[in-house]
């Protein structure tokens, strides 16, 4: 069974800092990896999707990398803003019918 | 529609009552997922639909839970004889196809069983 781990569980940074969130998974037979953010009491918002054949994907201040062979992905957030405060989740679908989610990183950006 | 729509957004029900949660996926998306998120917990897979194929019900926690998807579009998750431990946010997601396409989530239904 796929296991997905996210480190750190919580992170607090001052506004303007660059930061990295980590996601690791145990089964490298994945179709892709997707990063989401979840605001309190809300659903999940898709941030980035990296296909298994890709190494990197960028959207605005966000950059996600994928190293499938080592079972790792990172989400880099540049010039963090208070509006980036949320829980960030990574998810991987594999040969089954579900997405396996990490436990999330709770990010607080302090103004 | 523009995104995945779920209704109601909030539902308070008495223990023992039945509830129905609705999910309207993005038009054209053949894959539909239900997940549950309990307070402070991760996302728990419940059920998966792909087109007209038989659903994958392997995540349903008990026989009080059932779901259907009519016409390959709207899905309804039904919980019978609700219990307090059913209190959670129920999230629905859809994607163009299984696996290698982006999944989009609705805003969820917050269910509280009192």
Interface residues (C-beta under 8 A of the other chain):
Chain A: X31 X32 X34 X36 X41 X42 X43 X44 X45 X46 X49 X51 X52 X89 X91 X93 X96 X97 X98 X99 X101 X102 X103 X104
Chain B: X4 X6 X33 X42 X43 X45 X48 X50 X56 X58 X59 X91 X93 X98 X99 X100 X102 X103 X104 X105 X106 X107 X108 X110
